[in-house]
Amino acid sequence: MRPPLDRIALISDVHGNLTALEAVLDDIDARGITRIFNLGDYVGKGPRGREVIEICRTRCEVNILGNWDDFLPDPDRAYDSPALAWWLAQLAPGQGDWLRALPFSHDFLMSGRRVRLYHASSDSVHHRVRFDHDEAEFLSMFANTPATGDGPEPTVVGYGDTHDPYYEVDRARRTLFNTGSVGNAMDDPTPVYVILEGSYGSDAEAPFSIQFVRVPYDVQAELAVARETGMPEYAGYESEILHGVYRGEMNAPGGPGYHRRPREAAPPASAG
């Protein structure tokens, strides 16, 4: 009889939302999953980056660098934004150094598939690839780069950053998925994480699955903390975690636009 399959919970983009993180961790615990990998962006946007880091350092077996984790505690960066300065000041001594020292990516085998996890793209935590990418962008996510290092290229890639979960596979079985966001989900603002199930560490073919899980939580309690702490940009935070509307679009004329880019017009058909 085949042994039980292994399960790994993938979380990403908590962004200081401790209430959402605790709800997701409760769900992970209730499922009996003990292995948690974090794909980055622990801080910013929400009021409790310090507490999020403390929990993730203890609970997550793997922690990966995110774009906010890189630029927020950058000692060479000049902050002219009161909000950025507030989020940075919320961190405990040494947490900024811990964030910036996190690895860029993490590779492992599962059910005969080589899995690679990173935050945003194969070449930088600051290069964003959205779900409506083209073929060249899709293929680039599986490439080895100076950031990922050399070695066998992955057949499965998971990332975060865009707060927009999706799953995609091509005829070569290359599989790309986005975990979505625990603390700052867009469109549907319900926190979301991913469960990978398969034979961990094995290069032999075996069942393999990717499951997306939505976990409701007390969003009003989280907003109350943001108000009580005097966190700046409160209106933007409320727009994002209550309504799923990105703060940059919350006052857009006519409301926020759809998140997919418009298709290019097809060329006119030639006469037969």
Accessible surface in RSA format (square Angstrom, percent):
REM  Atomic radii and reference values for relative SASA: ProtOr
REM  Chains: A
REM  Algorithm: Lee & Richards
REM  Probe-radius: 1.40
REM  Slices: 20
REM RES _ NUM      All-atoms   Total-Side   Main-Chain    Non-polar    All polar
REM                ABS   REL    ABS   REL    ABS   REL    ABS   REL    ABS   REL
RES MET A   1   237.41 122.9 150.17  99.4  87.25 207.7 125.70 106.9 111.72 148.0
RES ARG A   2   143.01  60.0 118.05  60.2  24.96  59.4  58.75  80.3  84.26  51.1
RES PRO A   3    98.38  71.7  90.73  82.7   7.65  27.8  97.30  80.3   1.08   6.7
RES PRO A   4   125.14  91.2 101.98  93.0  23.16  84.2 112.56  92.9  12.58  78.2
RES LEU A   5    42.72  23.8  20.94  15.0  21.78  54.8  21.34  15.0  21.38  57.5
RES ASP A   6    58.60  41.1  54.56  54.3   4.05   9.6   9.99  23.5  48.61  48.5
RES ARG A   7    87.15  36.6  73.93  37.7  13.22  31.5  13.09  17.9  74.05  44.9
RES ILE A   8     0.19   0.1   0.19   0.1   0.00   0.0   0.19   0.1   0.00   0.0
RES ALA A   9     0.00   0.0   0.00   0.0   0.00   0.0   0.00   0.0   0.00   0.0
RES LEU A  10     0.00   0.0   0.00   0.0   0.00   0.0   0.00   0.0   0.00   0.0
RES ILE A  11     0.05   0.0   0.00   0.0   0.05   0.1   0.05   0.0   0.00   0.0
RES SER A  12     0.48   0.4   0.00   0.0   0.48   1.1   0.00   0.0   0.48   0.7
RES ASP A  13     0.00   0.0   0.00   0.0   0.00   0.0   0.00   0.0   0.00   0.0
RES VAL A  14     0.65   0.4   0.57   0.5   0.08   0.2   0.57   0.5   0.08   0.2
RES HIS A  15     1.29   0.7   1.29   0.9   0.00   0.0   0.01   0.0   1.28   1.5
RES GLY A  16     0.00   0.0   0.00   N/A   0.00   0.0   0.00   0.0   0.00   0.0
RES ASN A  17     0.14   0.1   0.14   0.1   0.00   0.0   0.00   0.0   0.14   0.1
RES LEU A  18    14.73   8.2  14.73  10.5   0.00   0.0  14.73  10.3   0.00   0.0
RES THR A  19    23.71  16.9  22.06  22.4   1.65   3.9  18.99  25.5   4.72   7.1
RES ALA A  20     0.00   0.0   0.00   0.0   0.00   0.0   0.00   0.0   0.00   0.0
RES LEU A  21     0.30   0.2   0.30   0.2   0.00   0.0   0.30   0.2   0.00   0.0
RES GLU A  22    80.43  46.2  78.93  59.7   1.50   3.6  26.00  50.3  54.43  44.4
RES ALA A  23    21.39  19.7  13.07  20.2   8.32  18.9  18.81  26.5   2.58   6.8
RES VAL A  24     0.00   0.0   0.00   0.0   0.00   0.0   0.00   0.0   0.00   0.0
RES LEU A  25     8.16   4.5   8.16   5.8   0.00   0.0   8.16   5.7   0.00   0.0
RES ASP A  26    96.41  67.5  90.01  89.6   6.40  15.1  26.46  62.3  69.95  69.8
RES ASP A  27    34.17  23.9  29.30  29.2   4.87  11.5   6.67  15.7  27.50  27.4
RES ILE A  28     0.00   0.0   0.00   0.0   0.00   0.0   0.00   0.0   0.00   0.0
RES ASP A  29    69.63  48.8  51.90  51.7  17.73  41.9  29.28  68.9  40.35  40.2
RES ALA A  30    91.57  84.2  46.10  71.1  45.46 103.4  59.41  83.7  32.15  85.2
RES ARG A  31    84.05  35.3  68.26  34.8  15.79  37.6  25.19  34.4  58.87  35.7
RES GLY A  32    53.58  66.1   0.00   N/A  53.58  66.1  33.14  90.9  20.44  45.8
RES ILE A  33     5.07   2.9   0.00   0.0   5.07  12.2   2.99   2.1   2.08   5.6
RES THR A  34   127.53  90.7  99.48 100.9  28.05  66.9  73.07  98.1  54.47  82.3
RES ARG A  35    71.50  30.0  70.00  35.7   1.50   3.6  11.81  16.1  59.69  36.2
RES ILE A  36     0.63   0.4   0.54   0.4   0.09   0.2   0.54   0.4   0.09   0.2
RES PHE A  37     0.10   0.1   0.10   0.1   0.00   0.0   0.10   0.1   0.00   0.0
RES ASN A  38     0.71   0.5   0.71   0.7   0.00   0.0   0.00   0.0   0.71   0.7
RES LEU A  39     0.00   0.0   0.00   0.0   0.00   0.0   0.00   0.0   0.00   0.0
RES GLY A  40     0.47   0.6   0.00   N/A   0.47   0.6   0.00   0.0   0.47   1.0
RES ASP A  41     2.48   1.7   2.38   2.4   0.10   0.2   0.00   0.0   2.48   2.5
RES TYR A  42     0.72   0.3   0.09   0.1   0.63   1.6   0.72   0.5   0.00   0.0
RES VAL A  43     1.10   0.7   1.10   1.0   0.00   0.0   1.10   1.0   0.00   0.0
RES GLY A  44     1.85   2.3   0.00   N/A   1.85   2.3   0.00   0.0   1.85   4.1
RES LYS A  45    19.16   9.3  19.16  11.8   0.00   0.0  10.95   9.9   8.22   8.8
RES GLY A  46     0.96   1.2   0.00   N/A   0.96   1.2   0.00   0.0   0.96   2.2
RES PRO A  47     2.22   1.6   0.00   0.0   2.22   8.1   0.27   0.2   1.95  12.1
RES ARG A  48    46.92  19.7  46.92  23.9   0.00   0.0  12.47  17.0  34.45  20.9
RES GLY A  49     4.53   5.6   0.00   N/A   4.53   5.6   2.85   7.8   1.68   3.8
RES ARG A  50    87.43  36.7  87.43  44.6   0.00   0.0  12.73  17.4  74.69  45.3
RES GLU A  51    54.21  31.1  54.02  40.9   0.19   0.4  24.80  48.0  29.41  24.0
RES VAL A  52     0.00   0.0   0.00   0.0   0.00   0.0   0.00   0.0   0.00   0.0
RES ILE A  53     0.00   0.0   0.00   0.0   0.00   0.0   0.00   0.0   0.00   0.0
RES GLU A  54    88.74  50.9  80.96  61.3   7.78  18.5  35.24  68.2  53.50  43.7
RES ILE A  55    45.55  25.9  42.59  31.7   2.96   7.1  45.55  32.8   0.00   0.0
RES CYS A  56     0.77   0.6   0.63   0.7   0.15   0.3   0.15   0.4   0.63   0.7
RES ARG A  57   121.10  50.8  94.99  48.4  26.11  62.2  20.12  27.5 100.98  61.2
RES THR A  58   113.86  81.0  81.74  82.9  32.12  76.5  62.32  83.7  51.53  77.9
RES ARG A  59    81.89  34.4  69.48  35.4  12.42  29.6  32.63  44.6  49.26  29.9
RES CYS A  60    10.16   7.7   0.74   0.8   9.43  22.2   0.52   1.3   9.65  10.4
RES GLU A  61    98.74  56.7  60.86  46.0  37.88  90.2  44.04  85.2  54.70  44.7
RES VAL A  62    16.32  10.7  12.98  11.8   3.34   8.0  16.32  14.2   0.00   0.0
RES ASN A  63    18.31  12.6  12.07  11.7   6.25  15.0   2.75   6.6  15.56  15.0
RES ILE A  64     0.00   0.0   0.00   0.0   0.00   0.0   0.00   0.0   0.00   0.0
RES LEU A  65    20.56  11.4  20.56  14.7   0.00   0.0  20.56  14.4   0.00   0.0
RES GLY A  66     0.00   0.0   0.00   N/A   0.00   0.0   0.00   0.0   0.00   0.0
RES ASN A  67    14.69  10.1  14.69  14.2   0.00   0.0   0.02   0.0  14.68  14.2
RES TRP A  68    35.48  14.2  35.48  17.2   0.00   0.0  23.60  12.6  11.88  19.3
RES ASP A  69     0.00   0.0   0.00   0.0   0.00   0.0   0.00   0.0   0.00   0.0
RES ASP A  70    31.01  21.7  31.01  30.9   0.00   0.0   1.14   2.7  29.87  29.8
RES PHE A  71    37.22  18.6  36.29  22.5   0.93   2.4  37.22  22.6   0.00   0.0
RES LEU A  72     0.00   0.0   0.00   0.0   0.00   0.0   0.00   0.0   0.00   0.0
RES PRO A  73    16.56  12.1   3.07   2.8  13.49  49.0   4.30   3.6  12.26  76.2
RES ASP A  74    34.31  24.0  31.39  31.2   2.93   6.9   0.00   0.0  34.31  34.2
RES PRO A  75   111.76  81.4  71.83  65.5  39.93 145.1  84.38  69.7  27.37 170.1
RES ASP A  76   135.72  95.1  99.73  99.3  35.99  85.1  34.47  81.1 101.24 101.0
RES ARG A  77   101.46  42.6  83.65  42.6  17.80  42.4  21.40  29.2  80.06  48.5
RES ALA A  78    96.76  89.0  69.35 107.0  27.42  62.4  76.83 108.2  19.94  52.8
RES TYR A  79    55.69  26.0  18.89  10.7  36.79  95.7  20.38  15.3  35.31  43.5
RES ASP A  80   142.45  99.8 108.68 108.2  33.77  79.9  50.91 119.8  91.55  91.3
RES SER A  81    29.16  24.6  25.37  33.9   3.79   8.7  21.51  45.8   7.65  10.7
RES PRO A  82   110.41  80.5  98.43  89.7  11.99  43.6 105.80  87.4   4.61  28.7
RES ALA A  83     3.70   3.4   2.91   4.5   0.79   1.8   2.91   4.1   0.79   2.1
RES LEU A  84    25.04  13.9  25.04  17.9   0.00   0.0  25.04  17.6   0.00   0.0
RES ALA A  85    45.88  42.2  40.63  62.7   5.25  12.0  42.07  59.2   3.81  10.1
RES TRP A  86    66.49  26.7  59.84  29.0   6.65  15.6  47.02  25.1  19.47  31.6
RES TRP A  87    10.80   4.3   8.48   4.1   2.31   5.4   8.93   4.8   1.87   3.0
RES LEU A  88    59.70  33.2  55.39  39.6   4.31  10.8  55.39  38.9   4.31  11.6
RES ALA A  89    79.32  72.9  50.15  77.4  29.17  66.4  61.99  87.3  17.33  45.9
RES GLN A  90    33.19  18.6  25.32  18.5   7.87  18.7  22.98  48.9  10.20   7.7
RES LEU A  91    18.20  10.1   5.62   4.0  12.58  31.6   5.62   3.9  12.58  33.9
RES ALA A  92    22.33  20.5  18.84  29.1   3.48   7.9  18.96  26.7   3.37   8.9
RES PRO A  93   137.05  99.9 104.71  95.5  32.34 117.6 116.80  96.4  20.26 125.9
RES GLY A  94    45.78  56.5   0.00   N/A  45.78  56.5  27.92  76.6  17.85  40.0
RES GLN A  95     8.20   4.6   8.09   5.9   0.10   0.2   4.02   8.6   4.17   3.2
RES GLY A  96    13.75  17.0   0.00   N/A  13.75  17.0  10.03  27.5   3.72   8.3
RES ASP A  97   113.41  79.4 105.26 104.8   8.15  19.3  32.51  76.5  80.89  80.7
RES TRP A  98    49.71  19.9  42.41  20.5   7.30  17.1  30.22  16.1  19.49  31.6
RES LEU A  99     0.00   0.0   0.00   0.0   0.00   0.0   0.00   0.0   0.00   0.0
RES ARG A 100    89.71  37.7  69.16  35.3  20.55  48.9  18.65  25.5  71.06  43.1
RES ALA A 101    83.82  77.1  48.98  75.6  34.84  79.2  60.16  84.7  23.67  62.7
RES LEU A 102    18.75  10.4   9.51   6.8   9.24  23.2  10.43   7.3   8.32  22.4
RES PRO A 103    70.31  51.2  59.51  54.2  10.80  39.3  70.31  58.0   0.00   0.0
RES PHE A 104    34.61  17.3  27.41  17.0   7.20  18.7  27.45  16.6   7.17  20.5
RES SER A 105    23.49  19.9   8.25  11.0  15.24  35.1   0.01   0.0  23.48  32.9
RES HIS A 106    51.02  27.9  47.67  33.1   3.35   8.6  33.60  34.6  17.42  20.3
RES ASP A 107    53.84  37.7  32.21  32.1  21.62  51.1  21.02  49.5  32.82  32.7
RES PHE A 108    16.54   8.3   7.70   4.8   8.84  23.0  16.54  10.0   0.00   0.0
RES LEU A 109    45.70  25.5  42.84  30.6   2.86   7.2  42.84  30.1   2.86   7.7
RES MET A 110     0.00   0.0   0.00   0.0   0.00   0.0   0.00   0.0   0.00   0.0
RES SER A 111     0.09   0.1   0.00   0.0   0.09   0.2   0.00   0.0   0.09   0.1
RES GLY A 112    25.55  31.5   0.00   N/A  25.55  31.5   0.90   2.5  24.65  55.2
RES ARG A 113    46.29  19.4  46.14  23.5   0.15   0.3   2.66   3.6  43.63  26.4
RES ARG A 114    65.94  27.7  63.85  32.5   2.10   5.0   6.85   9.4  59.09  35.8
RES VAL A 115     0.00   0.0   0.00   0.0   0.00   0.0   0.00   0.0   0.00   0.0
RES ARG A 116     2.97   1.2   2.97   1.5   0.00   0.0   0.00   0.0   2.97   1.8
RES LEU A 117     0.00   0.0   0.00   0.0   0.00   0.0   0.00   0.0   0.00   0.0
RES TYR A 118     0.00   0.0   0.00   0.0   0.00   0.0   0.00   0.0   0.00   0.0
RES HIS A 119     0.07   0.0   0.00   0.0   0.07   0.2   0.00   0.0   0.07   0.1
RES ALA A 120     0.36   0.3   0.09   0.1   0.27   0.6   0.09   0.1   0.27   0.7
RES SER A 121     3.20   2.7   3.15   4.2   0.05   0.1   3.15   6.7   0.05   0.1
RES SER A 122     5.97   5.0   5.97   8.0   0.00   0.0   0.00   0.0   5.97   8.4
RES ASP A 123    76.36  53.5  59.33  59.1  17.02  40.3  22.71  53.4  53.65  53.5
RES SER A 124    35.82  30.3  31.79  42.4   4.03   9.3  25.42  54.1  10.40  14.6
RES VAL A 125     8.98   5.9   6.61   6.0   2.37   5.7   6.64   5.8   2.34   6.4
RES HIS A 126   102.01  55.8  68.47  47.6  33.54  85.8  58.57  60.4  43.45  50.6
RES HIS A 127    79.21  43.3  75.05  52.2   4.16  10.6  60.27  62.1  18.93  22.0
RES ARG A 128   107.71  45.2  90.07  45.9  17.64  42.0  25.54  34.9  82.17  49.8
RES VAL A 129     0.74   0.5   0.56   0.5   0.18   0.4   0.74   0.6   0.00   0.0
RES ARG A 130   107.91  45.3 104.88  53.5   3.03   7.2  23.46  32.1  84.45  51.2
RES PHE A 131    44.56  22.3  31.67  19.6  12.90  33.6  31.67  19.2  12.90  36.9
RES ASP A 132    30.17  21.1  10.45  10.4  19.72  46.6  18.69  44.0  11.48  11.4
RES HIS A 133    23.81  13.0   3.38   2.3  20.44  52.3   2.72   2.8  21.09  24.5
RES ASP A 134    85.74  60.1  76.13  75.8   9.61  22.7  44.64 105.1  41.09  41.0
RES GLU A 135   111.14  63.8 102.48  77.5   8.67  20.6  57.11 110.5  54.03  44.1
RES ALA A 136    71.88  66.1  58.80  90.7  13.07  29.7  65.00  91.5   6.88  18.2
RES GLU A 137    46.02  26.4  44.14  33.4   1.88   4.5  23.50  45.5  22.51  18.4
RES PHE A 138     2.97   1.5   2.97   1.8   0.00   0.0   2.97   1.8   0.00   0.0
RES LEU A 139    72.91  40.6  65.81  47.1   7.10  17.8  66.13  46.4   6.77  18.2
RES SER A 140    46.29  39.1  40.02  53.4   6.27  14.4  40.47  86.2   5.82   8.2
RES MET A 141     0.29   0.1   0.29   0.2   0.00   0.0   0.00   0.0   0.29   0.4
RES PHE A 142     5.83   2.9   5.76   3.6   0.07   0.2   5.83   3.5   0.00   0.0
RES ALA A 143    34.53  31.8  33.13  51.1   1.40   3.2  34.49  48.6   0.05   0.1
RES ASN A 144    43.82  30.2  22.07  21.3  21.75  52.4  11.52  27.7  32.30  31.2
RES THR A 145    23.85  17.0  15.38  15.6   8.48  20.2  22.26  29.9   1.60   2.4
RES PRO A 146   144.97 105.7 108.62  99.0  36.35 132.1 120.81  99.7  24.16 150.1
RES ALA A 147    39.01  35.9  11.83  18.3  27.18  61.8  22.90  32.2  16.11  42.7
RES THR A 148    21.93  15.6   0.00   0.0  21.93  52.3   0.47   0.6  21.46  32.4
RES GLY A 149    29.17  36.0   0.00   N/A  29.17  36.0  29.02  79.6   0.15   0.3
RES ASP A 150   144.02 100.9 113.50 113.0  30.52  72.2  35.82  84.3 108.20 107.9
RES GLY A 151    41.39  51.0   0.00   N/A  41.39  51.0  28.74  78.9  12.65  28.3
RES PRO A 152    85.17  62.1  71.54  65.2  13.63  49.5  83.28  68.8   1.89  11.7
RES GLU A 153   100.19  57.5  83.60  63.2  16.59  39.5  24.81  48.0  75.38  61.5
RES PRO A 154     4.61   3.4   0.00   0.0   4.61  16.7   0.00   0.0   4.61  28.6
RES THR A 155    54.66  38.9  54.66  55.4   0.00   0.0  54.63  73.4   0.04   0.1
RES VAL A 156     0.05   0.0   0.05   0.0   0.00   0.0   0.05   0.0   0.00   0.0
RES VAL A 157     0.00   0.0   0.00   0.0   0.00   0.0   0.00   0.0   0.00   0.0
RES GLY A 158     0.00   0.0   0.00   N/A   0.00   0.0   0.00   0.0   0.00   0.0
RES TYR A 159     0.00   0.0   0.00   0.0   0.00   0.0   0.00   0.0   0.00   0.0
RES GLY A 160     0.00   0.0   0.00   N/A   0.00   0.0   0.00   0.0   0.00   0.0
RES ASP A 161     6.02   4.2   1.80   1.8   4.22  10.0   0.00   0.0   6.02   6.0
RES THR A 162    11.59   8.2   0.75   0.8  10.84  25.8   3.06   4.1   8.53  12.9
RES HIS A 163    13.66   7.5  13.51   9.4   0.16   0.4   6.58   6.8   7.08   8.2
RES ASP A 164    28.36  19.9  27.83  27.7   0.53   1.3   6.39  15.0  21.97  21.9
RES PRO A 165    33.70  24.6  16.74  15.3  16.95  61.6  16.87  13.9  16.83 104.6
RES TYR A 166    29.68  13.9  20.61  11.7   9.07  23.6  29.68  22.3   0.00   0.0
RES TYR A 167   118.21  55.2  91.28  51.9  26.93  70.1  61.04  45.9  57.17  70.5
RES GLU A 168    60.03  34.5  55.51  42.0   4.52  10.8  27.58  53.3  32.46  26.5
RES VAL A 169    76.78  50.5  53.04  48.0  23.74  57.2  53.04  46.1  23.74  64.4
RES ASP A 170    38.09  26.7  22.92  22.8  15.17  35.9  29.82  70.2   8.27   8.3
RES ARG A 171   248.29 104.2 211.28 107.7  37.01  88.1  91.41 124.9 156.88  95.1
RES ALA A 172    61.62  56.7  31.92  49.3  29.70  67.6  42.60  60.0  19.02  50.4
RES ARG A 173   117.43  49.3 116.93  59.6   0.49   1.2  56.73  77.5  60.70  36.8
RES ARG A 174    77.68  32.6  77.68  39.6   0.00   0.0  12.24  16.7  65.43  39.7
RES THR A 175     2.67   1.9   2.67   2.7   0.00   0.0   1.08   1.5   1.59   2.4
RES LEU A 176     0.00   0.0   0.00   0.0   0.00   0.0   0.00   0.0   0.00   0.0
RES PHE A 177     0.00   0.0   0.00   0.0   0.00   0.0   0.00   0.0   0.00   0.0
RES ASN A 178     0.00   0.0   0.00   0.0   0.00   0.0   0.00   0.0   0.00   0.0
RES THR A 179     0.35   0.3   0.35   0.4   0.00   0.0   0.35   0.5   0.00   0.0
RES GLY A 180     0.17   0.2   0.00   N/A   0.17   0.2   0.00   0.0   0.17   0.4
RES SER A 181     0.00   0.0   0.00   0.0   0.00   0.0   0.00   0.0   0.00   0.0
RES VAL A 182     1.03   0.7   0.00   0.0   1.03   2.5   0.00   0.0   1.03   2.8
RES GLY A 183     2.29   2.8   0.00   N/A   2.29   2.8   1.82   5.0   0.48   1.1
RES ASN A 184     1.06   0.7   0.60   0.6   0.46   1.1   0.38   0.9   0.68   0.7
RES ALA A 185     1.80   1.7   0.62   1.0   1.17   2.7   0.62   0.9   1.17   3.1
RES MET A 186    30.33  15.7  25.47  16.9   4.85  11.6  24.26  20.6   6.07   8.0
RES ASP A 187    77.68  54.4  57.22  57.0  20.46  48.4  33.73  79.4  43.95  43.8
RES ASP A 188    63.94  44.8  57.15  56.9   6.78  16.0  29.32  69.0  34.62  34.5
RES PRO A 189    35.37  25.8  30.61  27.9   4.76  17.3  30.81  25.4   4.56  28.3
RES THR A 190    36.78  26.2  32.20  32.6   4.58  10.9  13.25  17.8  23.53  35.6
RES PRO A 191     1.32   1.0   1.26   1.2   0.06   0.2   1.32   1.1   0.00   0.0
RES VAL A 192     1.48   1.0   0.98   0.9   0.49   1.2   0.98   0.9   0.49   1.3
RES TYR A 193     0.11   0.1   0.00   0.0   0.11   0.3   0.11   0.1   0.00   0.0
RES VAL A 194     0.00   0.0   0.00   0.0   0.00   0.0   0.00   0.0   0.00   0.0
RES ILE A 195     4.88   2.8   4.56   3.4   0.33   0.8   4.56   3.3   0.33   0.9
RES LEU A 196     0.00   0.0   0.00   0.0   0.00   0.0   0.00   0.0   0.00   0.0
RES GLU A 197    56.61  32.5  56.48  42.7   0.13   0.3   2.80   5.4  53.81  43.9
RES GLY A 198     0.00   0.0   0.00   N/A   0.00   0.0   0.00   0.0   0.00   0.0
RES SER A 199    33.39  28.2  32.16  42.9   1.23   2.8   9.74  20.7  23.64  33.1
RES TYR A 200    66.59  31.1  47.45  27.0  19.14  49.8  30.72  23.1  35.87  44.2
RES GLY A 201    49.91  61.5   0.00   N/A  49.91  61.5  23.10  63.4  26.81  60.1
RES SER A 202    29.80  25.2  23.12  30.9   6.68  15.4  18.41  39.2  11.38  15.9
RES ASP A 203   116.46  81.6  93.90  93.5  22.56  53.3  22.31  52.5  94.15  93.9
RES ALA A 204    58.68  54.0  51.52  79.5   7.16  16.3  58.64  82.6   0.04   0.1
RES GLU A 205   115.31  66.2  88.81  67.2  26.50  63.1  62.95 121.8  52.35  42.7
RES ALA A 206    30.01  27.6  12.61  19.5  17.40  39.6  21.58  30.4   8.43  22.3
RES PRO A 207    65.35  47.6  53.63  48.9  11.72  42.6  64.83  53.5   0.52   3.2
RES PHE A 208    40.56  20.3   8.97   5.6  31.59  82.2   9.43   5.7  31.13  89.1
RES SER A 209    49.74  42.0  43.94  58.6   5.80  13.4  44.03  93.8   5.71   8.0
RES ILE A 210    30.65  17.4   3.27   2.4  27.38  66.0   3.27   2.4  27.37  74.3
RES GLN A 211    83.04  46.4  79.14  57.8   3.91   9.3  29.27  62.3  53.77  40.8
RES PHE A 212    70.74  35.4  46.52  28.8  24.22  63.0  46.54  28.2  24.21  69.3
RES VAL A 213     9.37   6.2   6.56   5.9   2.80   6.7   9.37   8.1   0.00   0.0
RES ARG A 214    91.35  38.4  69.61  35.5  21.75  51.8  41.28  56.4  50.07  30.3
RES VAL A 215    12.98   8.5  12.48  11.3   0.50   1.2  12.98  11.3   0.00   0.0
RES PRO A 216   107.90  78.6  95.36  86.9  12.54  45.6  98.03  80.9   9.88  61.4
RES TYR A 217    41.93  19.6   9.56   5.4  32.37  84.2  20.76  15.6  21.17  26.1
RES ASP A 218    84.23  59.0  72.25  71.9  11.97  28.3  32.13  75.6  52.09  52.0
RES VAL A 219    27.84  18.3  27.09  24.5   0.75   1.8  27.09  23.5   0.75   2.0
RES GLN A 220    98.53  55.1  96.06  70.2   2.47   5.9  53.21 113.3  45.32  34.4
RES ALA A 221    41.50  38.2  31.57  48.7   9.94  22.6  39.35  55.4   2.15   5.7
RES GLU A 222     0.00   0.0   0.00   0.0   0.00   0.0   0.00   0.0   0.00   0.0
RES LEU A 223     0.75   0.4   0.75   0.5   0.00   0.0   0.75   0.5   0.00   0.0
RES ALA A 224    26.31  24.2  25.83  39.9   0.48   1.1  26.28  37.0   0.04   0.1
RES VAL A 225    29.29  19.3  29.29  26.5   0.00   0.0  29.29  25.5   0.00   0.0
RES ALA A 226     0.28   0.3   0.00   0.0   0.28   0.6   0.00   0.0   0.28   0.7
RES ARG A 227   130.19  54.7 107.31  54.7  22.88  54.5  55.67  76.1  74.52  45.2
RES GLU A 228   140.33  80.6 100.74  76.2  39.59  94.3  50.68  98.0  89.64  73.2
RES THR A 229    64.39  45.8  38.20  38.7  26.18  62.4  47.65  64.0  16.74  25.3
RES GLY A 230    53.71  66.2   0.00   N/A  53.71  66.2  35.67  97.9  18.04  40.4
RES MET A 231     7.74   4.0   0.00   0.0   7.74  18.4   0.00   0.0   7.74  10.3
RES PRO A 232    34.03  24.8  23.70  21.6  10.33  37.5  34.03  28.1   0.00   0.0
RES GLU A 233    87.38  50.2  66.03  50.0  21.35  50.8  37.89  73.3  49.49  40.4
RES TYR A 234    53.22  24.8  49.47  28.1   3.75   9.7  47.95  36.0   5.27   6.5
RES ALA A 235    58.62  53.9  52.86  81.6   5.75  13.1  53.55  75.4   5.06  13.4
RES GLY A 236     3.36   4.1   0.00   N/A   3.36   4.1   1.93   5.3   1.43   3.2
RES TYR A 237     0.00   0.0   0.00   0.0   0.00   0.0   0.00   0.0   0.00   0.0
RES GLU A 238    58.57  33.6  58.57  44.3   0.00   0.0   1.46   2.8  57.11  46.6
RES SER A 239    10.80   9.1   9.04  12.1   1.76   4.1   8.01  17.0   2.79   3.9
RES GLU A 240     0.00   0.0   0.00   0.0   0.00   0.0   0.00   0.0   0.00   0.0
RES ILE A 241     5.02   2.9   1.28   1.0   3.74   9.0   1.82   1.3   3.19   8.7
RES LEU A 242    54.05  30.1  39.59  28.3  14.47  36.4  40.00  28.1  14.06  37.8
RES HIS A 243   110.86  60.6  92.27  64.1  18.59  47.6  61.40  63.3  49.46  57.6
RES GLY A 244     4.39   5.4   0.00   N/A   4.39   5.4   0.00   0.0   4.39   9.8
RES VAL A 245    32.74  21.5  29.97  27.1   2.77   6.7  32.74  28.4   0.00   0.0
RES TYR A 246   112.68  52.6 110.43  62.8   2.25   5.8  65.00  48.8  47.68  58.8
RES ARG A 247    40.60  17.0  31.52  16.1   9.08  21.6  29.49  40.3  11.11   6.7
RES GLY A 248    58.79  72.5   0.00   N/A  58.79  72.5  26.88  73.8  31.91  71.5
RES GLU A 249    65.06  37.4  64.94  49.1   0.12   0.3  20.91  40.4  44.15  36.0
RES MET A 250    68.66  35.6  42.23  27.9  26.43  62.9  37.27  31.7  31.40  41.6
RES ASN A 251   127.57  88.0  98.50  95.2  29.07  70.0  39.51  95.1  88.06  85.1
RES ALA A 252    34.48  31.7  20.33  31.4  14.15  32.2  25.92  36.5   8.56  22.7
RES PRO A 253   136.29  99.3 105.84  96.5  30.45 110.7 117.80  97.3  18.49 114.9
RES GLY A 254    92.93 114.6   0.00   N/A  92.93 114.6  45.47 124.8  47.47 106.3
RES GLY A 255    33.17  40.9   0.00   N/A  33.17  40.9  20.68  56.8  12.48  28.0
RES PRO A 256    66.91  48.8  45.24  41.2  21.67  78.8  45.24  37.4  21.67 134.7
RES GLY A 257    49.03  60.5   0.00   N/A  49.03  60.5  33.85  92.9  15.18  34.0
RES TYR A 258   153.82  71.8 118.96  67.7  34.87  90.7 100.83  75.8  52.99  65.3
RES HIS A 259    70.57  38.6  48.31  33.6  22.26  57.0  52.44  54.0  18.13  21.1
RES ARG A 260   113.44  47.6 100.01  51.0  13.43  32.0  23.90  32.7  89.53  54.3
RES ARG A 261   122.58  51.5 112.99  57.6   9.59  22.8  61.37  83.9  61.21  37.1
RES PRO A 262   127.78  93.1 101.57  92.6  26.21  95.3 113.18  93.4  14.59  90.7
RES ARG A 263   220.95  92.8 189.52  96.6  31.42  74.8  72.81  99.5 148.14  89.8
RES GLU A 264   167.84  96.4 141.15 106.8  26.69  63.5  61.16 118.3 106.68  87.1
RES ALA A 265    99.85  91.8  64.74  99.9  35.11  79.9  75.09 105.7  24.76  65.6
RES ALA A 266    87.16  80.1  59.57  91.9  27.59  62.8  64.21  90.4  22.96  60.8
RES PRO A 267   115.98  84.5  97.36  88.8  18.62  67.7 103.48  85.4  12.49  77.6
RES PRO A 268   128.00  93.3 101.87  92.9  26.12  95.0 113.06  93.3  14.94  92.9
RES ALA A 269   103.39  95.1  64.56  99.6  38.83  88.3  74.21 104.5  29.18  77.3
RES SER A 270   106.67  90.1  77.08 102.9  29.59  68.2  51.73 110.2  54.94  77.0
RES ALA A 271   106.06  97.5  65.97 101.8  40.09  91.2  76.59 107.9  29.47  78.1
RES GLY A 272   125.80 155.1   0.00   N/A 125.80 155.1  77.10 211.6  48.70 109.1
END  Absolute sums over single chains surface
CHAIN  1 A    12865.0       9649.1       3216.0       7058.6       5806.5
END  Absolute sums over all chains
TOTAL         12865.0       9649.1       3216.0       7058.6       5806.5
